[in-house]
């Protein structure tokens, strides 16, 4: 009887662990993975996109904003404008990496993606903690000034 109770407790514990454990979403290890998540969240209007963004990017001063205003004011407004209806289909077309010694002295990647029928390039920098982050100021400057920032 004691053996039966021990087995029952062990199985109950195992069932609780398997049923109650929520899988932790892994942060993408590559620029392409970050770009894919960024595109999906950005164009669905999801504020969780902020986890994938570098707010103090290369064109912050040209856009006359602070990192805080970019995060708390501009991003929500841009998400409302960018939100697409229906399913968001993202396909990564290319990734090019190099070293940025002009702005941030770190690895930088340029990722081209196709979001539904729209093609877009994002600049993604490697942070000190090893995570890749989309330079939102580069994207906004490019969008707002029709690519004239380059």
QUILINTA-V262499 format. One record per backbone hydrogen bond with DSSP energy under -1.0 kcal/mol. CO is the residue of the C=O (numbers start at 1). NH is the residue of the N-H. E is the energy in kcal/mol with one decimal. If there is no record, write none. Layout:
co->{CO | CO}
nh->{NH | NH}
e->{E | E}
This chain:
co->{1 | 2 | 3 | 4 | 5 | 6 | 7 | 8 | 9 | 10 | 11 | 12 | 13 | 14 | 15 | 16 | 17 | 30 | 31 | 32 | 33 | 34 | 35 | 36 | 37 | 38 | 39 | 41 | 43 | 46 | 47 | 48 | 49 | 50 | 52 | 54 | 57 | 59 | 60 | 61 | 66 | 67 | 68 | 69 | 69 | 70 | 73 | 74 | 75 | 76 | 77 | 78 | 79 | 89 | 91 | 94 | 96 | 98 | 100 | 106 | 107 | 108 | 109 | 110 | 111 | 112 | 112 | 113 | 114 | 115 | 118 | 120 | 122 | 123 | 124 | 125 | 127 | 131 | 133 | 134 | 134 | 135 | 136 | 137 | 138 | 139 | 140 | 141 | 142 | 145}
nh->{5 | 6 | 7 | 8 | 9 | 10 | 11 | 12 | 13 | 14 | 15 | 16 | 17 | 18 | 19 | 20 | 21 | 34 | 35 | 36 | 37 | 38 | 39 | 40 | 41 | 42 | 43 | 46 | 84 | 49 | 50 | 51 | 52 | 53 | 134 | 136 | 60 | 63 | 65 | 64 | 70 | 71 | 72 | 73 | 74 | 75 | 77 | 78 | 79 | 80 | 81 | 82 | 83 | 116 | 114 | 112 | 110 | 108 | 106 | 100 | 126 | 98 | 124 | 96 | 122 | 93 | 94 | 120 | 91 | 118 | 115 | 113 | 111 | 135 | 109 | 133 | 130 | 127 | 125 | 54 | 136 | 139 | 140 | 141 | 142 | 143 | 144 | 145 | 147 | 148}
e->{-2.2 | -2.4 | -2.4 | -2.4 | -2.6 | -2.3 | -2.6 | -2.4 | -2.6 | -2.3 | -2.4 | -2.3 | -2.3 | -2.4 | -2.5 | -2.6 | -1.4 | -2.1 | -2.9 | -2.3 | -2.0 | -3.0 | -3.0 | -2.2 | -2.6 | -3.2 | -2.3 | -2.5 | -3.4 | -1.8 | -2.0 | -1.8 | -2.2 | -1.3 | -3.1 | -1.4 | -1.4 | -1.6 | -1.4 | -1.4 | -2.4 | -2.0 | -3.0 | -2.2 | -2.4 | -2.3 | -1.4 | -2.8 | -2.7 | -1.6 | -1.5 | -2.7 | -1.5 | -3.3 | -3.1 | -2.3 | -2.9 | -3.0 | -1.1 | -3.3 | -2.4 | -2.7 | -3.0 | -2.0 | -2.4 | -2.8 | -1.6 | -2.8 | -2.1 | -2.9 | -3.4 | -3.2 | -2.4 | -3.2 | -2.8 | -2.8 | -1.8 | -3.5 | -2.6 | -3.9 | -1.3 | -1.7 | -2.9 | -2.3 | -2.2 | -2.7 | -3.5 | -2.3 | -2.4 | -2.0}
